[in-house]
Amino acid sequence: MTGAETIDFARESIWLLLMLAAPGMLTALVVGVAIGLLQALTQIQEMTLVFVPKILAIFLVLLIALPFAGSAMATYMDGVAQRIAQP
């Protein structure tokens, strides 16, 4: 494996990681900001209020994104296996 192939492999790995993590992270961001705004508007300063809606929203988004994640990881693994098999 040459240096360029190694960098390409690392770039693909990082890109896949970002694609798989983005739905959950963006959901957590949106729900956190929405509940923080609601808390600021209503002056409810309960620290634990954020956790349950955020966990439920992330779980739902990850459940919806699971087929995409599985497909992306399988495609990536096929590429890794082909690189290993190359002479």
C-alpha positions as CSV (number, residue, x, y, z in Angstrom):
1,M,0.0,0.0,0.0
2,T,1.4,3.3,-1.0
3,G,1.2,6.5,0.9
4,A,-1.5,7.9,-1.3
5,E,-3.6,4.8,-0.9
6,T,-3.2,5.0,2.9
7,I,-4.3,8.6,3.0
8,D,-7.3,7.7,0.7
9,F,-8.2,4.9,3.1
10,A,-8.0,7.2,6.1
11,R,-10.1,9.8,4.3
12,E,-12.8,7.2,3.5
13,S,-12.8,6.0,7.1
14,I,-13.2,9.5,8.5
15,W,-15.9,10.3,6.0
16,L,-17.8,7.2,6.9
17,L,-17.5,8.0,10.6
18,L,-19.0,11.4,10.0
19,M,-21.8,10.1,7.9
20,L,-22.8,7.5,10.6
21,A,-22.5,9.9,13.5
22,A,-24.1,13.0,11.9
23,P,-27.8,12.0,12.3
24,G,-27.6,11.3,16.0
25,M,-25.4,14.3,16.7
26,L,-27.6,16.7,14.8
27,T,-30.7,15.3,16.5
28,A,-29.1,15.8,19.9
29,L,-28.2,19.4,18.9
30,V,-31.7,20.3,17.6
31,V,-33.5,18.7,20.5
32,G,-31.1,20.3,23.1
33,V,-31.5,23.8,21.6
34,A,-35.3,23.4,21.4
35,I,-35.6,22.3,25.0
36,G,-33.1,24.9,26.1
37,L,-35.1,27.6,24.4
38,L,-38.3,26.3,25.9
39,Q,-36.7,26.3,29.4
40,A,-35.5,29.9,28.8
41,L,-38.9,31.0,27.7
42,T,-40.8,29.4,30.6
43,Q,-38.0,29.9,33.2
44,I,-38.1,26.2,34.1
45,Q,-34.5,25.5,35.2
46,E,-34.7,21.7,35.6
47,M,-31.4,20.1,34.5
48,T,-32.8,16.6,34.0
49,L,-35.6,17.8,31.6
50,V,-33.4,17.6,28.6
51,F,-32.3,14.0,28.9
52,V,-35.4,12.0,28.3
53,P,-36.6,13.8,25.1
54,K,-33.0,13.9,23.8
55,I,-32.5,10.1,24.4
56,L,-35.8,9.3,22.8
57,A,-35.2,11.5,19.7
58,I,-31.7,10.0,19.2
59,F,-33.0,6.5,19.6
60,L,-35.7,7.1,17.0
61,V,-33.3,8.7,14.5
62,L,-30.7,6.0,14.9
63,L,-33.5,3.4,14.4
64,I,-34.5,5.1,11.2
65,A,-30.9,5.5,10.0
66,L,-29.9,1.9,10.9
67,P,-30.4,0.4,7.3
68,F,-28.3,3.2,5.8
69,A,-25.6,2.7,8.4
70,G,-25.5,-1.1,7.9
71,S,-25.4,-0.6,4.1
72,A,-22.6,2.0,4.3
73,M,-20.5,-0.2,6.7
74,A,-21.0,-3.3,4.5
75,T,-19.9,-1.3,1.4
76,Y,-16.9,0.0,3.3
77,M,-16.0,-3.5,4.5
78,D,-16.2,-4.8,1.0
79,G,-13.7,-2.2,-0.1
80,V,-11.4,-3.1,2.8
81,A,-11.6,-6.8,1.9
82,Q,-10.7,-6.0,-1.7
83,R,-7.7,-3.9,-0.6
84,I,-6.5,-6.7,1.6
85,A,-6.9,-9.2,-1.3
86,Q,-5.0,-7.1,-3.8
87,P,-1.5,-8.3,-4.5
